[in-house]
Amino acid sequence: MRASLIQIAVDPDESPNSRRARVTSLVAGQRGVADLVILPELWPVGAFAYESFEAEAEPLTGPTHQAMAKAAADAGVWLHAGSIVERAPDGALYNTALVFSPSGDLVASYRKIHRFGFDKGEATMMAAGDELVTVPLPGLPLGVATCYDLRFPELFRGLVDAGALAFAIPAGWPARRRDHWTLLARARAVENQAYVLACSTAGSHAGVPQAGHSLVVDPWGEVLAEAGEAEETLTVDLDPAKVTTTRTQFPALKDRVLATPPPRP
C-alpha cells in the first residue's frame, strides 16, 4: 500500500472555502500515486483559531464532507480527510475526523477523545468523543487518533486490541513542541509495533506557528520519511507484512500485563 500525507499550509488570509477547493485539487492529484491519502487536523479553519470555531462549524455532511467525498472518488483513494469542527444535531461542537472510501462513501468518523487546552480553547469549546475507531483498509487495518491523543498511549493500546496495524494521526501541532511530536510518534510506533502516519499542518493558526514535520514511522520505530516546515506531500510505501514480522520476531505485545496488584500499605 502506498500512502501520501499532505501537509497543508494554513494561511489566515485564505478563506475556508478557498482552502477546501485547493485541498480538493491536491487530493485529486494523488490519483494513480497513492492508495491512501491523509490530511491534517482542522485544516479548514485552523486548530488554534478558536474564535472561528462557532462560525465555521458544520454538520457531518457539510461542505468539507461534500468536497472530500468527491475528491476521494475522483482520485480513487482511501481518504482520511483530517478533521472538521462538527456541529452535532444537539448543537454541541466536536473535533471530528472523516474517512472516505475510494468510491467517496463516508466509512468512518472519529470524534477526538482528548481535547487540548486545559481550561481554554478546544478543551472548553468542544465536547469529547468516547469511541475508538478503526477502518478496515485492505490488508492494513487503520486506527484513528487526532493530535493531542498522541500523548495518551492507552488509546493506541485499545486500537491495537481492535486490530490496528497502522495509526493515522492528523494534527495541528505547534512549532514550539515539535520535538515532542517526533518523539511521541516514534514511541507509539515502537510500543505498538505498528506504522504511524502522522500528518501535521504548516503555516500559522491564529498566530501560532505550526510544526510541520509530518512523518511516517515503521513498526520498528524507524522514520521512513519526514517533511520540513512548509506545505509538502510525503509519499511512502507501506508493507503490512512488516508489522506481522516485527510482532513475531520481537513479540513484546504478548508480554503485556493488563493489571498489576495495588502497592502494599
C-alpha positions as semicolon CSV with decimal commas, in nm:
position;residue;x (nm);y (nm);z (nm)
1;M;0,000;0,000;0,000
2;R;0,123;0,348;-0,085
3;A;0,028;0,636;0,144
4;S;0,054;1,010;0,086
5;L;0,045;1,265;0,370
6;I;-0,044;1,614;0,251
7;Q;0,098;1,871;0,493
8;I;-0,132;2,164;0,424
9;A;-0,026;2,522;0,490
10;V;-0,294;2,715;0,678
11;D;-0,285;3,084;0,590
12;P;-0,524;3,309;0,788
13;D;-0,576;3,519;0,473
14;E;-0,714;3,220;0,281
15;S;-1,084;3,154;0,336
16;P;-1,205;2,806;0,438
17;N;-1,394;2,777;0,106
18;S;-1,085;2,867;-0,092
19;R;-0,876;2,620;0,108
20;R;-1,133;2,345;0,054
21;A;-1,111;2,399;-0,321
22;R;-0,731;2,398;-0,312
23;V;-0,712;2,084;-0,099
24;T;-0,962;1,909;-0,327
25;S;-0,717;1,967;-0,614
26;L;-0,425;1,838;-0,405
27;V;-0,613;1,518;-0,327
28;A;-0,720;1,476;-0,689
29;G;-0,353;1,495;-0,785
30;Q;-0,293;1,171;-0,594
31;R;-0,485;0,963;-0,848
32;G;-0,257;0,683;-0,960
33;V;0,002;0,785;-0,699
34;A;-0,137;0,669;-0,365
35;D;-0,387;0,421;-0,223
36;L;-0,432;0,616;0,100
37;V;-0,421;0,994;0,149
38;I;-0,412;1,164;0,490
39;L;-0,479;1,532;0,565
40;P;-0,409;1,730;0,887
41;E;-0,633;1,825;1,177
42;L;-0,886;2,111;1,141
43;W;-0,726;2,236;0,820
44;P;-1,044;2,415;0,701
45;V;-1,034;2,659;0,994
46;G;-0,705;2,612;1,185
47;A;-0,659;2,413;1,505
48;F;-0,583;2,724;1,715
49;A;-0,837;2,956;1,551
50;Y;-1,075;2,912;1,845
51;E;-1,262;3,235;1,775
52;S;-1,372;3,091;1,439
53;F;-1,498;2,754;1,563
54;E;-1,859;2,861;1,613
55;A;-1,887;3,040;1,280
56;E;-1,712;2,766;1,080
57;A;-1,876;2,465;1,249
58;E;-2,054;2,238;1,002
59;P;-2,270;1,927;1,017
60;L;-2,106;1,592;0,948
61;T;-2,236;1,606;0,590
62;G;-2,147;1,972;0,540
63;P;-1,924;2,140;0,281
64;T;-1,600;1,968;0,383
65;H;-1,769;1,626;0,369
66;Q;-1,908;1,704;0,024
67;A;-1,576;1,831;-0,113
68;M;-1,372;1,546;0,031
69;A;-1,616;1,274;-0,076
70;K;-1,585;1,397;-0,433
71;A;-1,206;1,427;-0,401
72;A;-1,175;1,068;-0,276
73;A;-1,392;0,937;-0,558
74;D;-1,215;1,143;-0,825
75;A;-0,874;1,026;-0,704
76;G;-0,987;0,668;-0,635
77;V;-0,818;0,668;-0,292
78;W;-0,896;0,596;0,068
79;L;-0,901;0,945;0,216
80;H;-0,855;1,037;0,579
81;A;-0,975;1,394;0,537
82;G;-0,825;1,525;0,859
83;S;-1,086;1,676;1,088
84;I;-1,355;1,944;1,096
85;V;-1,537;2,143;1,360
86;E;-1,856;1,936;1,363
87;R;-2,180;2,080;1,491
88;A;-2,388;1,787;1,618
89;P;-2,769;1,786;1,593
90;D;-2,789;1,886;1,961
91;G;-2,567;2,190;1,896
92;A;-2,251;2,050;2,058
93;L;-1,919;2,101;1,880
94;Y;-1,675;1,816;1,818
95;N;-1,332;1,785;1,657
96;T;-1,435;1,514;1,412
97;A;-1,223;1,316;1,167
98;L;-1,375;1,187;0,842
99;V;-1,259;0,884;0,643
100;F;-1,383;0,812;0,290
101;S;-1,359;0,505;0,067
102;P;-1,232;0,521;-0,293
103;S;-1,594;0,545;-0,405
104;G;-1,646;0,857;-0,193
105;D;-1,853;0,695;0,081
106;L;-1,802;0,806;0,441
107;V;-1,684;0,484;0,607
108;A;-1,582;0,621;0,947
109;S;-1,592;0,931;1,163
110;Y;-1,400;0,982;1,486
111;R;-1,473;1,245;1,749
112;K;-1,147;1,339;1,921
113;I;-1,135;1,198;2,273
114;H;-0,856;1,407;2,427
115;R;-0,920;1,780;2,380
116;F;-0,629;2,021;2,408
117;G;-0,626;2,348;2,600
118;F;-0,663;2,255;2,969
119;D;-0,901;2,534;3,079
120;K;-0,943;2,718;2,748
121;G;-0,980;2,671;2,373
122;E;-1,074;2,330;2,239
123;A;-1,099;2,178;2,587
124;T;-1,381;2,413;2,685
125;M;-1,547;2,473;2,348
126;M;-1,576;2,115;2,225
127;A;-1,732;1,800;2,361
128;A;-1,523;1,484;2,391
129;G;-1,572;1,174;2,183
130;D;-1,597;0,839;2,358
131;E;-1,545;0,572;2,091
132;L;-1,231;0,417;1,944
133;V;-1,243;0,393;1,566
134;T;-1,066;0,165;1,320
135;V;-1,102;0,149;0,942
136;P;-1,070;-0,187;0,760
137;L;-0,829;-0,082;0,490
138;P;-0,743;-0,383;0,271
139;G;-0,453;-0,560;0,440
140;L;-0,379;-0,272;0,677
141;P;-0,647;-0,201;0,942
142;L;-0,611;0,164;1,037
143;G;-0,656;0,305;1,387
144;V;-0,770;0,667;1,400
145;A;-0,645;0,926;1,650
146;T;-0,609;1,306;1,642
147;C;-0,326;1,536;1,757
148;Y;-0,334;1,558;2,141
149;D;-0,444;1,192;2,151
150;L;-0,081;1,115;2,066
151;R;0,014;1,184;2,429
152;F;-0,212;0,909;2,566
153;P;-0,068;0,562;2,494
154;E;-0,365;0,373;2,635
155;L;-0,578;0,490;2,341
156;F;-0,335;0,326;2,100
157;R;-0,332;0,003;2,300
158;G;-0,707;-0,004;2,257
159;L;-0,668;0,042;1,882
160;V;-0,415;-0,244;1,870
161;D;-0,664;-0,465;2,054
162;A;-0,919;-0,368;1,788
163;G;-0,683;-0,499;1,519
164;A;-0,497;-0,187;1,404
165;L;-0,169;-0,239;1,218
166;A;-0,124;0,132;1,149
167;F;-0,231;0,462;1,304
168;A;-0,340;0,775;1,118
169;I;-0,279;1,086;1,330
170;P;-0,376;1,420;1,177
171;A;-0,261;1,715;1,383
172;G;-0,223;2,090;1,415
173;W;0,091;2,063;1,629
174;P;0,262;2,387;1,741
175;A;0,622;2,450;1,639
176;R;0,736;2,514;1,997
177;R;0,670;2,147;2,086
178;R;0,796;1,989;1,764
179;D;1,046;1,765;1,946
180;H;0,755;1,609;2,138
181;W;0,571;1,545;1,810
182;T;0,855;1,342;1,663
183;L;0,939;1,164;1,987
184;L;0,580;1,061;2,062
185;A;0,513;0,945;1,706
186;R;0,814;0,714;1,722
187;A;0,718;0,594;2,071
188;R;0,366;0,498;1,961
189;A;0,516;0,305;1,669
190;V;0,772;0,119;1,881
191;E;0,547;0,026;2,172
192;N;0,265;-0,095;1,946
193;Q;0,480;-0,233;1,665
194;A;0,267;-0,053;1,409
195;Y;0,305;0,207;1,137
196;V;0,244;0,567;1,242
197;L;0,125;0,810;0,974
198;A;0,138;1,149;1,145
199;C;0,022;1,441;0,930
200;S;0,058;1,793;1,066
201;T;-0,005;2,141;0,926
202;A;0,234;2,407;0,806
203;G;0,179;2,780;0,828
204;S;0,020;2,952;1,125
205;H;-0,312;2,914;1,308
206;A;-0,431;3,235;1,476
207;G;-0,072;3,346;1,524
208;V;0,050;3,004;1,646
209;P;0,333;2,880;1,418
210;Q;0,284;2,517;1,317
211;A;0,546;2,245;1,344
212;G;0,505;2,084;1,005
213;H;0,740;1,783;1,003
214;S;0,475;1,526;0,915
215;L;0,632;1,183;0,934
216;V;0,588;0,813;0,865
217;V;0,737;0,570;1,117
218;D;0,766;0,195;1,065
219;P;0,684;-0,074;1,328
220;W;1,048;-0,080;1,445
221;G;1,045;0,294;1,509
222;E;1,248;0,399;1,205
223;V;1,143;0,721;1,036
224;L;1,074;0,636;0,671
225;A;1,002;0,994;0,563
226;E;0,971;1,335;0,725
227;A;0,856;1,668;0,585
228;G;1,002;2,009;0,651
229;E;0,816;2,316;0,775
230;A;0,641;2,422;0,451
231;E;0,349;2,271;0,261
232;E;0,465;1,935;0,130
233;T;0,344;1,588;0,034
234;L;0,514;1,273;0,163
235;T;0,457;0,950;-0,030
236;V;0,571;0,623;0,127
237;D;0,522;0,253;0,053
238;L;0,386;0,053;0,346
239;D;0,427;-0,323;0,383
240;P;0,163;-0,480;0,611
241;A;0,383;-0,792;0,639
242;K;0,642;-0,582;0,822
243;V;0,401;-0,539;1,113
244;T;0,347;-0,915;1,135
245;T;0,719;-0,986;1,105
246;T;0,810;-0,732;1,374
247;R;0,547;-0,864;1,615
248;T;0,659;-1,223;1,550
249;Q;1,033;-1,170;1,577
250;F;1,007;-0,943;1,883
251;P;0,679;-1,047;2,048
252;A;0,670;-0,782;2,318
253;L;0,294;-0,735;2,288
254;K;0,247;-1,091;2,415
255;D;0,409;-0,991;2,745
256;R;0,161;-0,715;2,824
257;V;0,035;-0,714;3,182
258;L;-0,307;-0,554;3,175
259;A;-0,339;-0,509;3,551
260;T;-0,099;-0,508;3,841
261;P;-0,170;-0,559;4,212
262;P;-0,201;-0,242;4,418
263;P;0,103;-0,144;4,626
264;R;0,120;-0,281;4,977
265;P;0,037;-0,033;5,255
